[in-house]
Amino acid sequence: MIHAVKTYERLAIAAAVSGDRGVALQALAHHPLVTSVNKAEPMLDEMLEQNKAFLPRFFAAQTV
């Protein structure tokens, strides 16, 4: 369980720094309380939208 949470934390940090949505999805999928990628995806969408002001790298590429 500790390993899974640590993996989640490392991936979450990498995602926040890079703005890579795929890495953010991997992070959530590794968290032991998230039961599937299908459940992680809408969670990620909501978390990113709610924290848009703090995570601009996730939204910079969408200005095309």
TORLOMI-333488 format. One record per atom (N, C-alpha, C, CB): residue number from 1; atom name; x, y, z. Coordinates in nm, 2 decimals, padded with zeros to 4 digits. Glycine has a CB too. Layout:
<recs>
- NUM CA X Y Z
...
</recs>
This chain:
<recs>
- 1 N 00.08 -00.12 00.00
- 1 CA 00.00 00.00 00.00
- 1 C 00.09 00.13 00.00
- 1 CB -00.09 00.00 00.12
- 2 N 00.19 00.13 00.08
- 2 CA 00.28 00.24 00.08
- 2 C 00.35 00.26 -00.05
- 2 CB 00.39 00.22 00.19
- 3 N 00.39 00.15 -00.12
- 3 CA 00.45 00.16 -00.25
- 3 C 00.35 00.22 -00.35
- 3 CB 00.50 00.03 -00.30
- 4 N 00.22 00.18 -00.34
- 4 CA 00.12 00.24 -00.44
- 4 C 00.10 00.38 -00.42
- 4 CB -00.01 00.16 -00.42
- 5 N 00.10 00.43 -00.29
- 5 CA 00.08 00.57 -00.26
- 5 C 00.20 00.65 -00.30
- 5 CB 00.05 00.59 -00.11
- 6 N 00.32 00.60 -00.28
- 6 CA 00.44 00.67 -00.32
- 6 C 00.45 00.68 -00.47
- 6 CB 00.57 00.59 -00.27
- 7 N 00.41 00.58 -00.54
- 7 CA 00.40 00.58 -00.69
- 7 C 00.31 00.69 -00.73
- 7 CB 00.36 00.45 -00.75
- 8 N 00.19 00.69 -00.67
- 8 CA 00.09 00.80 -00.70
- 8 C 00.15 00.94 -00.68
- 8 CB -00.04 00.78 -00.61
- 9 N 00.22 00.96 -00.56
- 9 CA 00.27 01.09 -00.53
- 9 C 00.38 01.13 -00.63
- 9 CB 00.34 01.08 -00.39
- 10 N 00.47 01.04 -00.67
- 10 CA 00.57 01.07 -00.77
- 10 C 00.51 01.11 -00.90
- 10 CB 00.67 00.95 -00.78
- 11 N 00.41 01.03 -00.95
- 11 CA 00.35 01.06 -01.07
- 11 C 00.27 01.19 -01.07
- 11 CB 00.26 00.94 -01.11
- 12 N 00.21 01.21 -00.96
- 12 CA 00.13 01.34 -00.94
- 12 C 00.22 01.46 -00.95
- 12 CB 00.05 01.34 -00.81
- 13 N 00.34 01.45 -00.89
- 13 CA 00.44 01.56 -00.90
- 13 C 00.48 01.58 -01.04
- 13 CB 00.56 01.53 -00.80
- 14 N 00.52 01.47 -01.10
- 14 CA 00.56 01.48 -01.24
- 14 C 00.46 01.54 -01.33
- 14 CB 00.60 01.34 -01.30
- 15 N 00.33 01.50 -01.31
- 15 CA 00.22 01.55 -01.39
- 15 C 00.20 01.70 -01.36
- 15 CB 00.09 01.48 -01.36
- 16 N 00.21 01.74 -01.24
- 16 CA 00.19 01.89 -01.21
- 16 C 00.30 01.97 -01.27
- 16 CB 00.19 01.91 -01.06
- 17 N 00.42 01.92 -01.27
- 17 CA 00.54 02.00 -01.32
- 17 C 00.53 02.00 -01.48
- 17 CB 00.67 01.93 -01.28
- 18 N 00.49 01.89 -01.54
- 18 CA 00.49 01.89 -01.69
- 18 C 00.36 01.93 -01.75
- 18 CB 00.52 01.75 -01.73
- 19 N 00.25 01.92 -01.67
- 19 CA 00.12 01.95 -01.73
- 19 C 00.07 01.83 -01.82
- 19 CB 00.12 02.07 -01.81
- 20 N 00.12 01.72 -01.80
- 20 CA 00.09 01.60 -01.88
- 20 C -00.03 01.53 -01.83
- 20 CB 00.21 01.50 -01.89
- 21 N -00.14 01.54 -01.90
- 21 CA -00.27 01.48 -01.85
- 21 C -00.26 01.32 -01.84
- 21 CB -00.38 01.51 -01.94
- 22 N -00.18 01.26 -01.93
- 22 CA -00.17 01.12 -01.93
- 22 C -00.09 01.07 -01.80
- 22 CB -00.09 01.07 -02.05
- 23 N 00.01 01.15 -01.76
- 23 CA 00.08 01.11 -01.64
- 23 C -00.01 01.13 -01.52
- 23 CB 00.21 01.20 -01.62
- 24 N -00.09 01.24 -01.52
- 24 CA -00.19 01.26 -01.41
- 24 C -00.29 01.15 -01.40
- 24 CB -00.26 01.40 -01.43
- 25 N -00.33 01.10 -01.51
- 25 CA -00.43 00.99 -01.51
- 25 C -00.36 00.86 -01.46
- 25 CB -00.48 00.96 -01.65
- 26 N -00.23 00.84 -01.49
- 26 CA -00.16 00.73 -01.44
- 26 C -00.14 00.74 -01.29
- 26 CB -00.02 00.72 -01.50
- 27 N -00.12 00.86 -01.24
- 27 CA -00.11 00.88 -01.10
- 27 C -00.24 00.84 -01.02
- 27 CB -00.08 01.03 -01.07
- 28 N -00.35 00.89 -01.07
- 28 CA -00.47 00.85 -01.01
- 28 C -00.50 00.70 -01.01
- 28 CB -00.59 00.93 -01.07
- 29 N -00.47 00.64 -01.13
- 29 CA -00.49 00.50 -01.14
- 29 C -00.40 00.42 -01.04
- 29 CB -00.46 00.45 -01.29
- 30 N -00.29 00.47 -01.00
- 30 CA -00.20 00.40 -00.91
- 30 C -00.25 00.42 -00.76
- 30 CB -00.06 00.45 -00.92
- 31 N -00.34 00.51 -00.73
- 31 CA -00.38 00.54 -00.60
- 31 C -00.47 00.42 -00.55
- 31 CB -00.46 00.67 -00.58
- 32 N -00.44 00.36 -00.43
- 32 CA -00.52 00.25 -00.39
- 32 C -00.67 00.27 -00.37
- 32 CB -00.46 00.20 -00.26
- 33 N -00.71 00.39 -00.35
- 33 CA -00.85 00.42 -00.33
- 33 C -00.93 00.44 -00.46
- 33 CB -00.87 00.54 -00.25
- 34 N -00.86 00.44 -00.57
- 34 CA -00.92 00.45 -00.70
- 34 C -00.93 00.31 -00.76
- 34 CB -00.84 00.55 -00.80
- 35 N -01.05 00.27 -00.80
- 35 CA -01.07 00.13 -00.83
- 35 C -01.04 00.10 -00.98
- 35 CB -01.20 00.09 -00.80
- 36 N -01.04 00.20 -01.07
- 36 CA -01.02 00.18 -01.21
- 36 C -00.99 00.31 -01.28
- 36 CB -01.15 00.11 -01.27
- 37 N -00.93 00.29 -01.40
- 37 CA -00.90 00.41 -01.49
- 37 C -01.03 00.48 -01.53
- 37 CB -00.82 00.37 -01.61
- 38 N -01.13 00.40 -01.55
- 38 CA -01.26 00.46 -01.59
- 38 C -01.32 00.55 -01.48
- 38 CB -01.36 00.34 -01.62
- 39 N -01.29 00.52 -01.36
- 39 CA -01.33 00.61 -01.25
- 39 C -01.24 00.72 -01.23
- 39 CB -01.35 00.53 -01.12
- 40 N -01.11 00.70 -01.26
- 40 CA -01.01 00.80 -01.25
- 40 C -01.02 00.92 -01.34
- 40 CB -00.87 00.74 -01.26
- 41 N -01.07 00.88 -01.46
- 41 CA -01.08 00.99 -01.57
- 41 C -01.17 01.10 -01.53
- 41 CB -01.12 00.92 -01.70
- 42 N -01.30 01.07 -01.49
- 42 CA -01.38 01.19 -01.46
- 42 C -01.33 01.26 -01.33
- 42 CB -01.53 01.14 -01.43
- 43 N -01.27 01.19 -01.24
- 43 CA -01.21 01.25 -01.12
- 43 C -01.10 01.35 -01.16
- 43 CB -01.15 01.14 -01.03
- 44 N -01.02 01.31 -01.26
- 44 CA -00.91 01.39 -01.30
- 44 C -00.97 01.52 -01.37
- 44 CB -00.82 01.32 -01.40
- 45 N -01.07 01.50 -01.45
- 45 CA -01.13 01.61 -01.52
- 45 C -01.18 01.72 -01.42
- 45 CB -01.25 01.57 -01.61
- 46 N -01.25 01.67 -01.32
- 46 CA -01.31 01.76 -01.21
- 46 C -01.19 01.82 -01.13
- 46 CB -01.40 01.68 -01.12
- 47 N -01.09 01.75 -01.09
- 47 CA -00.98 01.80 -01.01
- 47 C -00.91 01.91 -01.09
- 47 CB -00.89 01.70 -00.97
- 48 N -00.88 01.89 -01.22
- 48 CA -00.81 01.98 -01.30
- 48 C -00.90 02.11 -01.32
- 48 CB -00.78 01.93 -01.44
- 49 N -01.03 02.09 -01.34
- 49 CA -01.11 02.21 -01.36
- 49 C -01.12 02.29 -01.23
- 49 CB -01.25 02.17 -01.40
- 50 N -01.13 02.23 -01.12
- 50 CA -01.14 02.30 -00.99
- 50 C -01.01 02.37 -00.95
- 50 CB -01.18 02.20 -00.88
- 51 N -00.90 02.32 -01.00
- 51 CA -00.77 02.37 -00.97
- 51 C -00.70 02.44 -01.09
- 51 CB -00.68 02.26 -00.91
- 52 N -00.78 02.48 -01.19
- 52 CA -00.73 02.54 -01.31
- 52 C -00.63 02.66 -01.28
- 52 CB -00.84 02.59 -01.40
- 53 N -00.66 02.74 -01.19
- 53 CA -00.58 02.86 -01.16
- 53 C -00.44 02.82 -01.11
- 53 CB -00.65 02.94 -01.05
- 54 N -00.43 02.70 -01.05
- 54 CA -00.30 02.65 -00.99
- 54 C -00.23 02.56 -01.08
- 54 CB -00.33 02.59 -00.86
- 55 N -00.29 02.51 -01.18
- 55 CA -00.23 02.41 -01.27
- 55 C -00.24 02.46 -01.42
- 55 CB -00.29 02.28 -01.26
- 56 N -00.18 02.58 -01.45
- 56 CA -00.20 02.63 -01.59
- 56 C -00.14 02.55 -01.70
- 56 CB -00.14 02.77 -01.59
- 57 N -00.04 02.47 -01.66
- 57 CA 00.03 02.39 -01.77
- 57 C -00.06 02.29 -01.83
- 57 CB 00.15 02.32 -01.71
- 58 N -00.17 02.24 -01.76
- 58 CA -00.26 02.15 -01.82
- 58 C -00.35 02.21 -01.92
- 58 CB -00.34 02.09 -01.71
- 59 N -00.36 02.34 -01.92
- 59 CA -00.45 02.41 -02.01
- 59 C -00.39 02.50 -02.11
- 59 CB -00.54 02.50 -01.92
- 60 N -00.26 02.51 -02.10
- 60 CA -00.18 02.60 -02.20
- 60 C -00.19 02.54 -02.34
- 60 CB -00.04 02.61 -02.16
- 61 N -00.19 02.41 -02.36
- 61 CA -00.19 02.35 -02.49
- 61 C -00.32 02.36 -02.56
- 61 CB -00.14 02.21 -02.49
- 62 N -00.43 02.38 -02.48
- 62 CA -00.56 02.38 -02.54
- 62 C -00.60 02.52 -02.60
- 62 CB -00.66 02.35 -02.43
- 63 N -00.51 02.61 -02.61
- 63 CA -00.54 02.74 -02.67
- 63 C -00.53 02.74 -02.82
- 63 CB -00.45 02.84 -02.61
- 64 N -00.52 02.63 -02.89
- 64 CA -00.50 02.62 -03.03
- 64 C -00.63 02.64 -03.10
- 64 CB -00.44 02.49 -03.07
</recs>
